Amino acid sequence: MPVARRTDAVLLLVALVWGSSYLAAKTATVLLPVLVVLFARYAISALACGALVAARRRPRRWTRAEVRIGVLLGVTQAAVLVLETYGVAHTSAANAGLIISLTIVLTPLMDRTGGRPALPVTFFLAAGLCVLAVGLLISGTGLHAPRLGDGLMLAAAVVRAGHVALVGRLTAGRPVDPLHLTTVQTVVGSALFLPAAIAHLPDLAGSSAATWAQLVYLALFCSVFAFLAQTWAVQRTSASRASLLLGTEPIWAVAVGIALGGERLTAWAFLGAALMITGTYWGQAVERAHRTAQHAGKEERAGRPMTPTGA
């Protein structure tokens, strides 16, 4: 499989996992406080990452850049999860899903790796189509007047867009090990949420097997795998393209809700799914063409011979 398609497939799988995380997190937070769930998620993730590092046949040397970048990304990732979780708790799922989808539009505005010029207008039209699609996907529950949760979800969209852009900007051209970077992020998250979770550790230890299964899923799949895969993929593509692919997350959330949560899919949701797929692939084509043209322009200005299109 070509590198570009393999990278797209990994990002879509990350979107699927994150889409399924809403049902698991919602169920877990019914019995445990939000910050305790987040601490358990990060702590289990940190243990898993540590085990993966220790199990390597050829250990890699840690660098200061990995620690420095990992600490910064750990803070921004933790901020995203806090804002999203509390935002969903204080607003409707419709408003939350629509507002967080603004990440698709915000990320290209923040993505200026290598001083690249602004994306063409057609890219933002494609991103706008994705936002409209999310609105249709969640229109069955109806929209409500702005409330505290709406502001929190808007802040989460801004921070998530900044986080995705930072991953691409800080790791581009650097020999950063994704596993080391993810390990640092999980350790930072565990340290940030530990003070708030200490008083509830007995409740966490006495949780049911089903609750622990949800926490383990959130940690190993929605955190360890997703963070590793996202870092690996963003290093091989642009943050803007990654944001479009990760923007399919609402589709997977709806699919999981129908299959496991007993939700019903309306005609508007079907239309939204079609528009989301159309907008995503349209945006991919626009962004890919823009990036190719930019690269060709740099080669031409540098006086290098251009590669024939037929080759």
URLINTA-V438755 format. One record per residue. RES is the residue in three letters. PHI is phi in whole degrees, 0 to 359 (none if undefined). OMEGA is omega in degrees with one decimal (none if undefined). D_LAST is the distance of its C-alpha to the last C-alpha in Angstrom with 1 decimal. Layout:
# URLINTA-V438755
RES&PHI&OMEGA&D_LAST / RES&PHI&OMEGA&D_LAST
This chain:
# URLINTA-V438755
MET&none&177.8&18.2 / PRO&303&-176.6&15.4 / VAL&301&-177.6&17.1 / ALA&299&-179.4&17.1 / ARG&291&178.4&18.8 / ARG&296&178.2&21.1 / THR&296&178.0&22.2 / ASP&298&-179.3&23.0 / ALA&297&179.3&24.9 / VAL&296&180.0&27.0 / LEU&295&176.7&27.8 / LEU&294&177.6&28.9 / LEU&293&175.4&31.1 / VAL&298&178.3&32.6 / ALA&299&178.1&33.4 / LEU&297&-179.5&35.1 / VAL&297&179.5&37.2 / TRP&295&177.0&38.3 / GLY&297&178.8&39.1 / SER&282&-175.8&41.4 / SER&290&-177.6&43.0 / TYR&297&-179.8&45.1 / LEU&295&179.6&47.3 / ALA&294&-179.3&47.8 / ALA&293&179.5&48.6 / LYS&299&179.6&50.9 / THR&292&-177.7&52.9 / ALA&292&-177.4&53.2 / THR&284&174.6&54.4 / VAL&292&-176.0&57.2 / LEU&257&-177.7&59.0 / LEU&231&175.9&57.8 / PRO&299&-176.6&57.5 / VAL&303&-176.6&54.0 / LEU&293&176.1&54.0 / VAL&290&176.7&55.2 / VAL&299&179.7&52.3 / LEU&294&177.5&49.9 / PHE&296&179.8&51.5 / ALA&298&178.6&51.4 / ARG&300&-179.4&47.8 / TYR&289&-177.4&46.9 / ALA&296&177.8&49.4 / ILE&297&179.0&48.0 / SER&297&-179.5&44.5 / ALA&295&178.1&45.6 / LEU&296&179.8&47.2 / ALA&295&178.8&44.2 / CYS&296&177.7&41.9 / GLY&299&178.0&44.4 / ALA&294&178.9&44.5 / LEU&294&178.1&40.7 / VAL&295&-178.8&40.8 / ALA&291&-176.5&43.7 / ALA&277&-179.2&42.1 / ARG&295&178.3&39.1 / ARG&289&178.4&39.1 / ARG&240&-178.6&37.7 / PRO&302&178.3&39.2 / ARG&259&-178.3&37.2 / ARG&286&176.7&39.1 / TRP&286&178.2&39.9 / THR&243&177.7&39.0 / ARG&295&-180.0&40.9 / ALA&297&179.3&37.9 / GLU&297&179.5&37.6 / VAL&292&-177.9&41.3 / ARG&297&179.8&41.3 / ILE&292&-179.9&38.3 / GLY&297&178.5&39.5 / VAL&295&-179.8&42.9 / LEU&296&179.6&41.6 / LEU&292&176.6&39.3 / GLY&296&178.6&42.2 / VAL&292&-178.6&44.5 / THR&293&178.5&42.1 / GLN&293&177.4&41.3 / ALA&297&178.5&45.0 / ALA&297&178.0&45.7 / VAL&300&-176.6&43.3 / LEU&293&178.6&45.0 / VAL&295&-178.2&48.5 / LEU&296&179.7&47.8 / GLU&297&-175.2&46.2 / THR&294&178.5&48.9 / TYR&289&178.8&51.8 / GLY&296&178.8&50.2 / VAL&297&-178.9&49.9 / ALA&289&-175.2&53.5 / HIS&243&175.8&54.8 / THR&209&179.1&53.0 / SER&280&177.0&51.8 / ALA&296&179.5&48.7 / ALA&297&179.1&47.6 / ASN&298&-177.7&47.9 / ALA&298&-179.2&46.4 / GLY&295&-179.4&43.2 / LEU&290&-176.4&42.8 / ILE&289&-178.1&43.3 / ILE&293&178.9&41.1 / SER&291&175.5&38.2 / LEU&297&174.7&38.3 / THR&305&-178.5&36.3 / ILE&301&-179.4&33.2 / VAL&277&-175.5&34.1 / LEU&287&-176.1&35.6 / THR&299&178.2&32.8 / PRO&300&178.5&30.3 / LEU&292&-180.0&33.3 / MET&268&-176.4&33.9 / ASP&276&179.1&30.3 / ARG&233&179.8&29.8 / THR&300&178.6&28.0 / GLY&71&178.9&26.8 / GLY&66&-176.6&28.6 / ARG&294&179.6&25.9 / PRO&291&-178.4&27.1 / ALA&296&177.8&28.6 / LEU&290&179.3&26.6 / PRO&294&-177.5&26.7 / VAL&300&-178.0&29.7 / THR&299&177.6&27.8 / PHE&297&-178.7&27.2 / PHE&288&172.8&31.0 / LEU&294&177.2&31.7 / ALA&295&178.4&29.7 / ALA&296&176.7&31.6 / GLY&296&176.6&34.8 / LEU&296&176.9&34.1 / CYS&295&178.0&33.9 / VAL&297&176.8&37.3 / LEU&299&-179.9&38.8 / ALA&298&178.3&37.6 / VAL&298&178.0&39.4 / GLY&300&178.2&42.5 / LEU&289&-179.7&42.5 / LEU&298&-175.3&42.0 / ILE&254&-174.4&45.1 / SER&291&-179.1&47.1 / GLY&296&-179.8&49.3 / THR&270&178.6&51.3 / GLY&82&177.9&51.7 / LEU&264&-178.2&51.3 / HIS&235&178.3&54.2 / ALA&296&-179.4&55.5 / PRO&304&179.4&54.0 / ARG&216&-177.7&55.4 / LEU&305&-178.4&55.1 / GLY&299&178.4&52.3 / ASP&296&177.0&50.2 / GLY&296&178.2&50.4 / LEU&294&178.9&49.5 / MET&291&175.3&46.4 / LEU&296&176.5&45.3 / ALA&297&178.5&45.7 / ALA&295&178.6&43.7 / ALA&296&179.1&40.8 / VAL&295&-178.0&40.8 / VAL&292&179.3&41.1 / ARG&295&177.5&38.5 / ALA&298&177.4&36.0 / GLY&296&179.3&37.0 / HIS&295&179.7&36.6 / VAL&298&178.6&33.1 / ALA&295&179.1&32.1 / LEU&295&178.2&34.0 / VAL&303&179.7&32.2 / GLY&291&-176.2&28.9 / ARG&289&-174.8&30.5 / LEU&278&-178.0&32.6 / THR&259&-177.5&30.1 / ALA&296&176.2&27.0 / GLY&75&-179.7&26.2 / ARG&245&178.2&29.4 / PRO&283&-177.1&29.8 / VAL&265&177.9&31.8 / ASP&276&-178.8&32.7 / PRO&304&-179.8&32.7 / LEU&292&176.6&35.7 / HIS&299&-178.2&37.7 / LEU&296&179.4&36.9 / THR&293&178.3&38.0 / THR&300&179.1&41.1 / VAL&297&-179.6&42.2 / GLN&298&-178.7&41.7 / THR&290&177.0&43.8 / VAL&294&178.4&46.5 / VAL&298&178.7&46.7 / GLY&298&178.0&47.1 / SER&299&-179.7&49.8 / ALA&294&-178.5&51.7 / LEU&292&-175.6&51.5 / PHE&266&-178.5&52.9 / LEU&300&-178.8&55.4 / PRO&305&-178.5&58.3 / ALA&285&-175.3&58.3 / ALA&263&-174.4&58.0 / ILE&304&-176.1&60.7 / ALA&294&-176.3&63.6 / HIS&253&-179.5&61.8 / LEU&300&176.0&60.8 / PRO&300&177.7&63.7 / ASP&295&178.7&62.5 / LEU&295&-179.0&59.0 / ALA&295&-178.5&60.3 / GLY&268&-179.0&62.4 / SER&292&-178.8&59.6 / SER&288&178.8&59.2 / ALA&297&179.7&56.6 / ALA&295&178.3&54.7 / THR&295&178.4&54.5 / TRP&295&177.3&53.3 / ALA&297&177.6&50.6 / GLN&294&179.0&49.4 / LEU&294&179.0&49.4 / VAL&295&177.9&47.5 / TYR&297&178.8&44.9 / LEU&300&-176.6&44.5 / ALA&283&-171.6&44.3 / LEU&282&-176.7&42.1 / PHE&264&-175.4&39.6 / CYS&280&178.9&39.9 / SER&247&-174.0&40.1 / VAL&300&-179.2&38.9 / PHE&298&-175.5&36.0 / ALA&296&-179.8&35.1 / PHE&295&179.2&35.4 / LEU&297&-177.6&33.3 / ALA&295&-179.5&30.6 / GLN&296&179.0&30.5 / THR&298&179.7&30.3 / TRP&300&-175.2&27.6 / ALA&287&-178.1&25.5 / VAL&295&176.4&26.2 / GLN&294&-176.4&25.1 / ARG&248&176.9&21.6 / THR&210&179.1&21.5 / SER&263&178.2&23.6 / ALA&296&179.8&27.3 / SER&294&179.0&26.9 / ARG&294&177.8&24.5 / ALA&299&-179.5&26.7 / SER&295&178.2&29.8 / LEU&296&-179.6&28.5 / LEU&292&177.6&27.9 / LEU&293&178.4&31.2 / GLY&289&175.3&32.8 / THR&281&-179.4&32.8 / GLU&309&179.4&35.7 / PRO&301&179.0&38.4 / ILE&298&-179.8&37.0 / TRP&293&177.6&37.4 / ALA&297&177.7&40.8 / VAL&295&-178.3&42.0 / ALA&298&179.2&40.8 / VAL&293&178.7&42.7 / GLY&299&179.0&45.6 / ILE&289&-174.7&45.9 / ALA&288&-173.2&45.4 / LEU&247&-176.2&47.6 / GLY&260&178.0&49.5 / GLY&73&179.3&50.8 / GLU&283&-179.6&49.5 / ARG&251&-179.3&49.1 / LEU&261&-179.1&46.0 / THR&272&177.0&46.9 / ALA&297&177.4&45.2 / TRP&297&179.1&44.2 / ALA&292&175.7&42.5 / PHE&300&178.8&40.5 / LEU&297&178.4&39.4 / GLY&298&178.7&38.6 / ALA&298&179.5&36.4 / ALA&296&179.3&34.4 / LEU&293&179.1&34.1 / MET&297&179.6&33.0 / ILE&297&178.8&30.1 / THR&298&-179.0&29.1 / GLY&296&-179.7&29.4 / THR&296&-178.1&27.6 / TYR&289&174.9&24.4 / TRP&296&178.8&24.7 / GLY&297&176.9&25.1 / GLN&302&-178.0&22.2 / ALA&296&-179.9&19.9 / VAL&295&-177.8&21.5 / GLU&294&-179.7&21.5 / ARG&295&179.0&17.8 / ALA&295&178.6&16.9 / HIS&296&-179.7&19.5 / ARG&293&178.7&18.4 / THR&295&179.3&14.7 / ALA&296&178.7&16.3 / GLN&295&179.3&18.7 / HIS&296&178.5&16.3 / ALA&296&178.1&14.5 / GLY&296&178.8&18.0 / LYS&295&179.3&19.1 / GLU&296&-178.8&16.4 / GLU&293&179.2&17.4 / ARG&291&-180.0&21.0 / ALA&279&178.4&20.7 / GLY&81&179.3&19.4 / ARG&275&176.7&16.2 / PRO&293&180.0&13.2 / MET&281&176.6&10.7 / THR&281&-179.5&7.1 / PRO&302&-178.8&5.5 / THR&298&-178.3&5.4 / GLY&297&178.6&3.8 / ALA&291&none&0.0
